[in-house]
Amino acid sequence: MTSILRNESRKLLRSSVILTSVFALLSVMYLSIFPEFKEEAEELLAAFPEFFFDMFGIAELDTIEGFIAAEVYAFFWVILVGIYFAYIGAGFVSKDIKNRKMDLTLSNPVSRESVILQKIGALWVPLLILNVGVVVILYVGTSLIGEPIELISLIMVHLLSTPYLLVCAGIGLLLSIVFKKVKPAQVGAIGIVFILWLIESVSKVVPNYEWVGYISPSHYFDQTEILVYQEYSFLDASILLIAFIVLLALSIVLFVKKDI
């Protein structure tokens, strides 16, 4: 029975296309200013304090790789897309419970484990549309301005960001089961993802407290290392995948025991 998977996939199609369109507009804006920014990069960068670059993992802003890593991925991808995945994950169960749809779903010959797995499986839609769409947009865009970005590094930053986005969705899914109402689950998921990102960012500039950032999923995804230095940490990606599996398993256990 894959009707849940198909239904949830259709629901995510529209928002995925809209978010990709937003990234297209942002990319056009940033790419249009890069040629001028590159010429004045040294003077502009001197105006920012050193801790600012450490806090957000910014480097080599006068290169297209460093510029894209800072302007597109460090903020919009890690924060905006991470929050988006947490938000949709937080609605997977709580929305169906609120509108009594879950009662109807479970009245069919389908296990609760299958319900969760099919709902989380629907994330293939935003993962595919966003990753493919943004890769194409940035590769074509950088080529048009005469600053072609390395395709392999661009693909790898999206590949290695997938476990991070899954963890964000896993946080939302867990809260979707813990809370009976939709809004607390969604607000909680958004808040947790943002606060964890903030903790990790601040820990980079506070002496002797970098270890605090280890609890944040964003600690294990470094877009600058991937795009600028072509360093691919598969170990960090594996840690995120394990964290996602733990969140998913815990969500299934709680949902199986939950009194709907």
MIBA-702467 format. One line per field, with one value per residue: residue in one letter; chain; z, y, x of N, C-alpha, C in turn. Coordinates in steps of 0.02 Angstrom, whole numbers. Layout:
% residues N
residu = c(A / ...)
chaine = c(A / ...)
n_zz = c(Z / ...)
n_yy = c(Y / ...)
n_xx = c(X / ...)
ca_zz = c(Z / ...)
ca_yy = c(Y / ...)
ca_xx = c(X / ...)
c_zz = c(Z / ...)
c_yy = c(Y / ...)
c_xx = c(X / ...)
This chain:
% residues 260
residu = c(M / T / S / I / L / R / N / E / S / R / K / L / L / R / S / S / V / I / L / T / S / V / F / A / L / L / S / V / M / Y / L / S / I / F / P / E / F / K / E / E / A / E / E / L / L / A / A / F / P / E / F / F / F / D / M / F / G / I / A / E / L / D / T / I / E / G / F / I / A / A / E / V / Y / A / F / F / W / V / I / L / V / G / I / Y / F / A / Y / I / G / A / G / F / V / S / K / D / I / K / N / R / K / M / D / L / T / L / S / N / P / V / S / R / E / S / V / I / L / Q / K / I / G / A / L / W / V / P / L / L / I / L / N / V / G / V / V / V / I / L / Y / V / G / T / S / L / I / G / E / P / I / E / L / I / S / L / I / M / V / H / L / L / S / T / P / Y / L / L / V / C / A / G / I / G / L / L / L / S / I / V / F / K / K / V / K / P / A / Q / V / G / A / I / G / I / V / F / I / L / W / L / I / E / S / V / S / K / V / V / P / N / Y / E / W / V / G / Y / I / S / P / S / H / Y / F / D / Q / T / E / I / L / V / Y / Q / E / Y / S / F / L / D / A / S / I / L / L / I / A / F / I / V / L / L / A / L / S / I / V / L / F / V / K / K / D / I)
chaine = c(A / A / A / A / A / A / A / A / A / A / A / A / A / A / A / A / A / A / A / A / A / A / A / A / A / A / A / A / A / A / A / A / A / A / A / A / A / A / A / A / A / A / A / A / A / A / A / A / A / A / A / A / A / A / A / A / A / A / A / A / A / A / A / A / A / A / A / A / A / A / A / A / A / A / A / A / A / A / A / A / A / A / A / A / A / A / A / A / A / A / A / A / A / A / A / A / A / A / A / A / A / A / A / A / A / A / A / A / A / A / A / A / A / A / A / A / A / A / A / A / A / A / A / A / A / A / A / A / A / A / A / A / A / A / A / A / A / A / A / A / A / A / A / A / A / A / A / A / A / A / A / A / A / A / A / A / A / A / A / A / A / A / A / A / A / A / A / A / A / A / A / A / A / A / A / A / A / A / A / A / A / A / A / A / A / A / A / A / A / A / A / A / A / A / A / A / A / A / A / A / A / A / A / A / A / A / A / A / A / A / A / A / A / A / A / A / A / A / A / A / A / A / A / A / A / A / A / A / A / A / A / A / A / A / A / A / A / A / A / A / A / A / A / A / A / A / A / A / A / A / A / A / A / A / A / A / A / A / A / A)
n_zz = c(0 / -55 / -57 / 37 / 26 / -107 / -97 / 1 / -67 / -174 / -105 / -65 / -179 / -235 / -140 / -144 / -274 / -268 / -169 / -234 / -339 / -268 / -229 / -355 / -391 / -289 / -319 / -446 / -410 / -323 / -404 / -502 / -439 / -408 / -500 / -484 / -347 / -331 / -377 / -280 / -167 / -70 / 0 / 49 / 130 / 229 / 312 / 395 / 553 / 615 / 686 / 631 / 510 / 558 / 634 / 543 / 456 / 340 / 196 / 74 / -5 / -120 / -223 / -334 / -280 / -140 / -121 / -159 / -66 / 52 / 33 / -22 / 28 / 167 / 238 / 176 / 127 / 234 / 343 / 298 / 211 / 296 / 401 / 328 / 300 / 431 / 466 / 377 / 416 / 545 / 524 / 476 / 555 / 656 / 589 / 526 / 636 / 693 / 598 / 598 / 503 / 523 / 595 / 498 / 409 / 483 / 495 / 387 / 310 / 358 / 434 / 578 / 575 / 438 / 397 / 449 / 384 / 249 / 248 / 283 / 177 / 73 / 66 / -38 / -142 / -115 / -93 / -216 / -311 / -258 / -245 / -375 / -449 / -392 / -413 / -555 / -581 / -517 / -580 / -716 / -703 / -647 / -752 / -852 / -808 / -825 / -728 / -700 / -588 / -506 / -556 / -493 / -358 / -330 / -344 / -242 / -127 / -116 / -108 / 13 / 97 / 110 / 216 / 325 / 303 / 315 / 450 / 505 / 462 / 532 / 664 / 662 / 632 / 747 / 845 / 793 / 828 / 965 / 1009 / 1016 / 945 / 795 / 777 / 895 / 870 / 746 / 770 / 873 / 808 / 710 / 796 / 868 / 767 / 722 / 841 / 872 / 762 / 789 / 911 / 870 / 782 / 866 / 955 / 886 / 899 / 1031 / 1149 / 1194 / 1195 / 1084 / 1076 / 1115 / 1004 / 944 / 963 / 870 / 713 / 603 / 624 / 566 / 432 / 317 / 208 / 154 / 163 / 72 / -53 / -72 / -35 / -79 / 6 / 67 / 190 / 228 / 344 / 433 / 366 / 381 / 519 / 531 / 459 / 541 / 654 / 600 / 575 / 705 / 757 / 674 / 708 / 843 / 829 / 764 / 863 / 966 / 899 / 872 / 1000 / 1034 / 1088 / 983)
n_yy = c(-60 / 98 / 218 / 321 / 371 / 419 / 516 / 606 / 646 / 718 / 826 / 895 / 943 / 1071 / 1168 / 1139 / 1175 / 1312 / 1355 / 1324 / 1413 / 1532 / 1522 / 1529 / 1662 / 1728 / 1682 / 1737 / 1871 / 1879 / 1829 / 1926 / 2034 / 1992 / 2010 / 2149 / 2152 / 2072 / 2151 / 2248 / 2178 / 2165 / 2288 / 2291 / 2177 / 2208 / 2288 / 2209 / 2126 / 2004 / 1895 / 1878 / 1809 / 1688 / 1645 / 1617 / 1533 / 1583 / 1608 / 1656 / 1751 / 1823 / 1737 / 1641 / 1522 / 1538 / 1649 / 1604 / 1501 / 1574 / 1671 / 1603 / 1468 / 1463 / 1538 / 1541 / 1409 / 1320 / 1374 / 1422 / 1317 / 1210 / 1241 / 1234 / 1095 / 1047 / 1104 / 1045 / 914 / 920 / 925 / 805 / 703 / 768 / 853 / 763 / 702 / 808 / 842 / 727 / 634 / 536 / 434 / 377 / 334 / 236 / 144 / 67 / -77 / -55 / -36 / 55 / 83 / 80 / 191 / 300 / 280 / 294 / 426 / 498 / 457 / 529 / 641 / 635 / 712 / 859 / 850 / 805 / 902 / 1027 / 1006 / 968 / 1074 / 1191 / 1163 / 1163 / 1295 / 1373 / 1326 / 1355 / 1493 / 1543 / 1513 / 1597 / 1723 / 1717 / 1653 / 1510 / 1385 / 1243 / 1093 / 966 / 994 / 1073 / 981 / 894 / 972 / 976 / 842 / 805 / 885 / 830 / 729 / 817 / 893 / 792 / 761 / 878 / 865 / 749 / 794 / 876 / 779 / 698 / 789 / 809 / 696 / 693 / 809 / 852 / 951 / 1049 / 1176 / 1198 / 1094 / 1129 / 1259 / 1228 / 1140 / 1224 / 1318 / 1239 / 1195 / 1317 / 1371 / 1275 / 1292 / 1422 / 1406 / 1326 / 1414 / 1521 / 1454 / 1439 / 1554 / 1576 / 1555 / 1396 / 1334 / 1269 / 1138 / 1134 / 1157 / 1034 / 970 / 1016 / 992 / 1066 / 1079 / 973 / 991 / 1076 / 1196 / 1282 / 1215 / 1114 / 1177 / 1277 / 1221 / 1091 / 981 / 837 / 779 / 630 / 561 / 651 / 664 / 534 / 529 / 616 / 545 / 434 / 498 / 541 / 416 / 371 / 468 / 440 / 306 / 322 / 402 / 314 / 215 / 289 / 329 / 207 / 171 / 273 / 345 / 375)
n_xx = c(42 / 44 / -19 / -18 / 112 / 109 / 9 / 60 / 174 / 122 / 68 / 182 / 237 / 201 / 248 / 382 / 419 / 392 / 485 / 604 / 595 / 606 / 740 / 796 / 772 / 844 / 972 / 994 / 996 / 1109 / 1212 / 1215 / 1273 / 1399 / 1514 / 1545 / 1560 / 1672 / 1778 / 1787 / 1807 / 1911 / 1914 / 1783 / 1778 / 1866 / 1794 / 1720 / 1718 / 1837 / 1785 / 1660 / 1677 / 1726 / 1620 / 1516 / 1578 / 1641 / 1740 / 1864 / 1790 / 1806 / 1806 / 1703 / 1657 / 1675 / 1594 / 1466 / 1452 / 1443 / 1340 / 1229 / 1222 / 1267 / 1174 / 1039 / 1018 / 1058 / 985 / 854 / 805 / 828 / 740 / 622 / 612 / 603 / 482 / 386 / 402 / 353 / 218 / 176 / 113 / 39 / -52 / -138 / -194 / -261 / -361 / -433 / -401 / -308 / -370 / -451 / -354 / -284 / -383 / -379 / -297 / -154 / 2 / 61 / 195 / 220 / 147 / 221 / 344 / 308 / 264 / 381 / 455 / 405 / 480 / 566 / 523 / 540 / 678 / 730 / 681 / 727 / 867 / 911 / 859 / 923 / 1058 / 1065 / 1024 / 1126 / 1242 / 1222 / 1199 / 1321 / 1406 / 1357 / 1396 / 1528 / 1604 / 1620 / 1568 / 1640 / 1573 / 1571 / 1599 / 1488 / 1384 / 1419 / 1403 / 1267 / 1234 / 1296 / 1227 / 1104 / 1087 / 1088 / 971 / 877 / 889 / 839 / 706 / 677 / 679 / 566 / 468 / 471 / 426 / 301 / 235 / 246 / 178 / 5 / -57 / -46 / 19 / 106 / 197 / 254 / 305 / 392 / 482 / 539 / 597 / 690 / 780 / 830 / 886 / 983 / 1067 / 1109 / 1176 / 1283 / 1348 / 1385 / 1468 / 1585 / 1658 / 1677 / 1798 / 1862 / 1739 / 1695 / 1656 / 1525 / 1450 / 1441 / 1321 / 1236 / 1155 / 1200 / 1334 / 1395 / 1391 / 1476 / 1477 / 1573 / 1696 / 1671 / 1638 / 1738 / 1863 / 1856 / 1842 / 1775 / 1678 / 1635 / 1618 / 1557 / 1435 / 1389 / 1370 / 1263 / 1167 / 1151 / 1099 / 978 / 916 / 902 / 813 / 704 / 676 / 643 / 531 / 443 / 427 / 364 / 248 / 186 / 149 / 67 / -87 / -209)
ca_zz = c(0 / -61 / -68 / 82 / -5 / -166 / -75 / 33 / -118 / -211 / -61 / -60 / -246 / -245 / -97 / -167 / -334 / -246 / -135 / -286 / -375 / -225 / -236 / -421 / -387 / -246 / -355 / -498 / -377 / -298 / -460 / -539 / -404 / -394 / -536 / -452 / -279 / -336 / -387 / -219 / -112 / -18 / 41 / 83 / 181 / 284 / 355 / 440 / 605 / 601 / 715 / 586 / 462 / 595 / 659 / 489 / 414 / 276 / 173 / 2 / -33 / -185 / -273 / -343 / -233 / -73 / -122 / -160 / -2 / 105 / 19 / -37 / 69 / 239 / 267 / 148 / 123 / 300 / 387 / 267 / 189 / 356 / 434 / 286 / 311 / 500 / 465 / 345 / 457 / 603 / 506 / 449 / 597 / 695 / 546 / 515 / 699 / 704 / 554 / 605 / 446 / 546 / 613 / 435 / 381 / 522 / 489 / 330 / 327 / 354 / 500 / 597 / 551 / 367 / 391 / 461 / 332 / 187 / 254 / 279 / 110 / 28 / 63 / -100 / -186 / -106 / -101 / -288 / -345 / -233 / -260 / -447 / -471 / -371 / -448 / -624 / -579 / -500 / -630 / -776 / -686 / -641 / -819 / -890 / -786 / -838 / -668 / -691 / -527 / -519 / -552 / -444 / -291 / -323 / -333 / -177 / -72 / -110 / -86 / 83 / 138 / 116 / 284 / 369 / 293 / 342 / 523 / 520 / 453 / 586 / 724 / 653 / 637 / 818 / 880 / 765 / 865 / 1037 / 1020 / 987 / 904 / 739 / 786 / 940 / 838 / 694 / 801 / 910 / 761 / 682 / 849 / 884 / 712 / 722 / 902 / 865 / 715 / 823 / 960 / 834 / 755 / 922 / 986 / 847 / 917 / 1103 / 1166 / 1235 / 1195 / 1019 / 1085 / 1124 / 938 / 920 / 968 / 815 / 648 / 556 / 636 / 524 / 362 / 306 / 138 / 132 / 154 / 12 / -114 / -80 / -26 / -106 / 59 / 76 / 251 / 228 / 414 / 460 / 334 / 412 / 586 / 522 / 439 / 602 / 694 / 568 / 586 / 776 / 762 / 640 / 748 / 903 / 807 / 751 / 928 / 1000 / 861 / 882 / 1067 / 1045 / 1087 / 935)
ca_yy = c(0 / 158 / 276 / 374 / 399 / 458 / 574 / 654 / 672 / 770 / 884 / 930 / 965 / 1143 / 1207 / 1127 / 1216 / 1382 / 1367 / 1323 / 1477 / 1583 / 1515 / 1553 / 1735 / 1747 / 1667 / 1788 / 1934 / 1875 / 1821 / 1989 / 2082 / 1964 / 2042 / 2212 / 2136 / 2044 / 2205 / 2287 / 2130 / 2177 / 2344 / 2272 / 2126 / 2241 / 2322 / 2161 / 2099 / 1936 / 1843 / 1869 / 1757 / 1626 / 1626 / 1590 / 1489 / 1617 / 1612 / 1665 / 1783 / 1851 / 1684 / 1624 / 1468 / 1567 / 1695 / 1563 / 1465 / 1621 / 1707 / 1558 / 1407 / 1473 / 1566 / 1521 / 1336 / 1289 / 1398 / 1423 / 1250 / 1168 / 1257 / 1208 / 1023 / 1038 / 1125 / 995 / 854 / 932 / 919 / 739 / 665 / 812 / 878 / 709 / 691 / 866 / 839 / 660 / 592 / 480 / 380 / 345 / 300 / 176 / 96 / 26 / -128 / -27 / -32 / 122 / 90 / 96 / 260 / 345 / 271 / 323 / 499 / 523 / 441 / 582 / 694 / 630 / 766 / 920 / 836 / 802 / 966 / 1079 / 992 / 971 / 1142 / 1240 / 1146 / 1188 / 1369 / 1402 / 1308 / 1396 / 1563 / 1561 / 1509 / 1655 / 1782 / 1704 / 1627 / 1443 / 1349 / 1173 / 1055 / 912 / 1024 / 1095 / 921 / 865 / 1011 / 956 / 772 / 802 / 923 / 789 / 703 / 873 / 909 / 736 / 769 / 932 / 835 / 701 / 833 / 895 / 719 / 678 / 836 / 799 / 640 / 711 / 858 / 836 / 1006 / 1062 / 1237 / 1188 / 1050 / 1166 / 1313 / 1195 / 1114 / 1282 / 1347 / 1195 / 1197 / 1383 / 1378 / 1231 / 1326 / 1480 / 1380 / 1304 / 1473 / 1559 / 1413 / 1445 / 1615 / 1578 / 1513 / 1335 / 1309 / 1243 / 1072 / 1143 / 1154 / 965 / 946 / 1045 / 959 / 1109 / 1071 / 918 / 1010 / 1137 / 1212 / 1314 / 1162 / 1076 / 1218 / 1314 / 1180 / 1024 / 931 / 805 / 740 / 577 / 542 / 696 / 645 / 471 / 546 / 645 / 490 / 394 / 539 / 537 / 350 / 369 / 508 / 404 / 248 / 346 / 425 / 254 / 184 / 331 / 328 / 142 / 170 / 333 / 338 / 424)
ca_xx = c(0 / 86 / -62 / 4 / 172 / 89 / -30 / 105 / 219 / 85 / 62 / 246 / 259 / 192 / 293 / 451 / 429 / 394 / 548 / 656 / 588 / 635 / 812 / 815 / 773 / 900 / 1033 / 1001 / 1015 / 1177 / 1259 / 1218 / 1315 / 1465 / 1569 / 1562 / 1584 / 1740 / 1825 / 1794 / 1803 / 1961 / 1892 / 1721 / 1791 / 1902 / 1745 / 1689 / 1763 / 1862 / 1741 / 1603 / 1694 / 1732 / 1554 / 1476 / 1617 / 1649 / 1809 / 1875 / 1731 / 1821 / 1798 / 1632 / 1641 / 1668 / 1537 / 1405 / 1448 / 1423 / 1277 / 1173 / 1217 / 1276 / 1114 / 975 / 1011 / 1062 / 932 / 787 / 785 / 826 / 677 / 568 / 607 / 577 / 412 / 344 / 405 / 311 / 148 / 161 / 66 / -5 / -106 / -187 / -230 / -305 / -420 / -462 / -384 / -268 / -416 / -471 / -295 / -269 / -438 / -360 / -246 / -87 / 32 / 82 / 263 / 216 / 122 / 277 / 395 / 283 / 263 / 449 / 479 / 381 / 530 / 603 / 500 / 579 / 749 / 745 / 667 / 771 / 937 / 923 / 844 / 973 / 1120 / 1059 / 1021 / 1191 / 1292 / 1208 / 1207 / 1392 / 1435 / 1336 / 1433 / 1599 / 1636 / 1590 / 1584 / 1655 / 1511 / 1576 / 1592 / 1419 / 1344 / 1436 / 1375 / 1197 / 1233 / 1314 / 1178 / 1043 / 1079 / 1070 / 900 / 839 / 889 / 790 / 640 / 668 / 661 / 496 / 427 / 467 / 381 / 235 / 205 / 245 / 125 / -60 / -78 / -1 / 59 / 163 / 246 / 289 / 344 / 446 / 531 / 574 / 638 / 746 / 828 / 863 / 927 / 1042 / 1112 / 1137 / 1224 / 1343 / 1381 / 1415 / 1520 / 1647 / 1695 / 1686 / 1855 / 1854 / 1670 / 1677 / 1625 / 1452 / 1419 / 1435 / 1252 / 1197 / 1163 / 1237 / 1406 / 1419 / 1386 / 1515 / 1474 / 1634 / 1746 / 1654 / 1640 / 1800 / 1923 / 1843 / 1851 / 1710 / 1678 / 1584 / 1608 / 1506 / 1372 / 1368 / 1345 / 1196 / 1122 / 1137 / 1054 / 912 / 888 / 882 / 752 / 651 / 659 / 608 / 465 / 402 / 411 / 315 / 186 / 155 / 121 / 26 / -160 / -236)
c_zz = c(0 / -72 / -24 / 52 / -64 / -146 / -43 / -17 / -158 / -170 / -60 / -125 / -252 / -204 / -118 / -228 / -315 / -214 / -185 / -326 / -335 / -230 / -303 / -421 / -345 / -283 / -409 / -468 / -356 / -354 / -499 / -506 / -394 / -434 / -505 / -382 / -281 / -341 / -323 / -157 / -54 / 29 / 81 / 141 / 242 / 333 / 405 / 491 / 591 / 627 / 672 / 537 / 496 / 615 / 605 / 440 / 344 / 259 / 97 / -33 / -102 / -241 / -277 / -294 / -162 / -68 / -119 / -93 / 53 / 94 / 8 / 13 / 144 / 273 / 240 / 146 / 192 / 344 / 356 / 247 / 249 / 394 / 394 / 298 / 382 / 502 / 434 / 384 / 517 / 588 / 483 / 489 / 630 / 653 / 537 / 578 / 710 / 661 / 552 / 546 / 468 / 566 / 551 / 405 / 417 / 521 / 429 / 351 / 316 / 424 / 515 / 574 / 478 / 355 / 398 / 405 / 265 / 190 / 248 / 210 / 59 / 22 / 0 / -148 / -176 / -114 / -174 / -321 / -323 / -254 / -334 / -472 / -454 / -405 / -519 / -626 / -567 / -552 / -693 / -762 / -681 / -709 / -860 / -870 / -795 / -779 / -653 / -628 / -544 / -506 / -498 / -373 / -278 / -309 / -263 / -119 / -62 / -85 / -11 / 128 / 150 / 186 / 334 / 364 / 321 / 419 / 543 / 515 / 510 / 652 / 720 / 661 / 709 / 857 / 855 / 802 / 939 / 1052 / 985 / 939 / 852 / 755 / 835 / 909 / 787 / 722 / 839 / 864 / 731 / 734 / 865 / 830 / 712 / 782 / 898 / 817 / 749 / 875 / 926 / 807 / 810 / 952 / 950 / 869 / 992 / 1122 / 1212 / 1237 / 1127 / 1023 / 1093 / 1057 / 911 / 922 / 909 / 750 / 599 / 566 / 588 / 450 / 352 / 231 / 111 / 119 / 89 / -51 / -125 / -80 / -53 / -56 / 77 / 137 / 251 / 299 / 445 / 431 / 365 / 482 / 581 / 501 / 499 / 647 / 666 / 581 / 658 / 786 / 731 / 680 / 811 / 886 / 795 / 817 / 964 / 965 / 870 / 950 / 1080 / 1041 / 1043 / 957)
c_yy = c(62 / 222 / 335 / 410 / 443 / 522 / 628 / 685 / 728 / 834 / 927 / 960 / 1041 / 1184 / 1198 / 1170 / 1290 / 1399 / 1368 / 1388 / 1534 / 1582 / 1539 / 1629 / 1760 / 1738 / 1719 / 1854 / 1933 / 1869 / 1886 / 2040 / 2057 / 1997 / 2108 / 2201 / 2112 / 2098 / 2244 / 2243 / 2146 / 2234 / 2327 / 2224 / 2157 / 2275 / 2275 / 2136 / 2026 / 1882 / 1829 / 1812 / 1689 / 1600 / 1592 / 1547 / 1518 / 1622 / 1624 / 1696 / 1815 / 1800 / 1667 / 1569 / 1495 / 1613 / 1656 / 1527 / 1511 / 1648 / 1661 / 1502 / 1420 / 1499 / 1534 / 1445 / 1304 / 1310 / 1391 / 1353 / 1202 / 1178 / 1230 / 1133 / 1008 / 1053 / 1071 / 929 / 860 / 926 / 850 / 702 / 712 / 839 / 825 / 694 / 747 / 861 / 770 / 614 / 530 / 421 / 340 / 305 / 234 / 125 / 49 / -25 / -102 / -18 / 40 / 135 / 111 / 168 / 309 / 341 / 300 / 399 / 528 / 510 / 493 / 640 / 690 / 687 / 830 / 909 / 836 / 870 / 1020 / 1067 / 998 / 1043 / 1192 / 1227 / 1174 / 1264 / 1399 / 1386 / 1350 / 1470 / 1584 / 1558 / 1571 / 1718 / 1772 / 1679 / 1557 / 1408 / 1276 / 1130 / 1001 / 938 / 1046 / 1036 / 893 / 905 / 994 / 885 / 768 / 843 / 882 / 759 / 757 / 890 / 854 / 740 / 823 / 905 / 786 / 735 / 853 / 836 / 697 / 724 / 829 / 743 / 657 / 759 / 838 / 890 / 1023 / 1120 / 1227 / 1144 / 1089 / 1221 / 1283 / 1170 / 1170 / 1311 / 1305 / 1198 / 1263 / 1391 / 1335 / 1262 / 1384 / 1460 / 1361 / 1363 / 1512 / 1520 / 1419 / 1504 / 1623 / 1530 / 1455 / 1307 / 1284 / 1176 / 1077 / 1136 / 1084 / 939 / 970 / 1008 / 1000 / 1104 / 1020 / 930 / 1077 / 1151 / 1244 / 1263 / 1124 / 1117 / 1250 / 1269 / 1108 / 969 / 902 / 759 / 689 / 553 / 585 / 679 / 581 / 483 / 574 / 591 / 447 / 432 / 538 / 470 / 343 / 408 / 472 / 344 / 268 / 369 / 366 / 222 / 223 / 329 / 262 / 139 / 226 / 316 / 393 / 446)
c_xx = c(44 / 45 / -41 / 65 / 154 / 53 / 15 / 153 / 185 / 79 / 125 / 270 / 257 / 241 / 365 / 467 / 434 / 461 / 606 / 654 / 617 / 711 / 836 / 820 / 832 / 966 / 1046 / 1025 / 1088 / 1228 / 1267 / 1264 / 1387 / 1521 / 1592 / 1590 / 1656 / 1793 / 1838 / 1795 / 1850 / 1939 / 1830 / 1734 / 1827 / 1855 / 1713 / 1739 / 1780 / 1814 / 1681 / 1616 / 1700 / 1663 / 1512 / 1515 / 1629 / 1724 / 1810 / 1815 / 1744 / 1821 / 1724 / 1611 / 1630 / 1608 / 1471 / 1396 / 1422 / 1353 / 1217 / 1166 / 1221 / 1213 / 1050 / 967 / 1009 / 1003 / 863 / 763 / 782 / 761 / 617 / 558 / 581 / 503 / 366 / 345 / 359 / 237 / 128 / 108 / 15 / -63 / -160 / -227 / -281 / -369 / -453 / -447 / -345 / -312 / -437 / -413 / -281 / -325 / -426 / -307 / -175 / -60 / 53 / 154 / 264 / 193 / 180 / 328 / 372 / 282 / 333 / 479 / 459 / 430 / 573 / 584 / 539 / 654 / 770 / 738 / 716 / 844 / 952 / 913 / 898 / 1040 / 1119 / 1062 / 1090 / 1243 / 1283 / 1221 / 1280 / 1428 / 1418 / 1374 / 1509 / 1638 / 1609 / 1614 / 1597 / 1594 / 1514 / 1567 / 1520 / 1373 / 1356 / 1407 / 1301 / 1191 / 1246 / 1268 / 1114 / 1035 / 1060 / 996 / 855 / 835 / 839 / 719 / 625 / 649 / 587 / 450 / 417 / 420 / 310 / 198 / 198 / 187 / 61 / -84 / -24 / 46 / 117 / 217 / 287 / 332 / 404 / 501 / 572 / 622 / 699 / 800 / 866 / 910 / 990 / 1092 / 1147 / 1190 / 1289 / 1383 / 1418 / 1474 / 1587 / 1690 / 1704 / 1743 / 1837 / 1784 / 1647 / 1641 / 1550 / 1417 / 1410 / 1364 / 1210 / 1208 / 1205 / 1313 / 1436 / 1408 / 1420 / 1519 / 1538 / 1689 / 1734 / 1666 / 1708 / 1861 / 1915 / 1860 / 1783 / 1713 / 1620 / 1570 / 1554 / 1437 / 1345 / 1340 / 1274 / 1146 / 1103 / 1088 / 983 / 878 / 864 / 817 / 693 / 628 / 620 / 538 / 418 / 380 / 357 / 248 / 148 / 120 / 70 / -49 / -188 / -306)
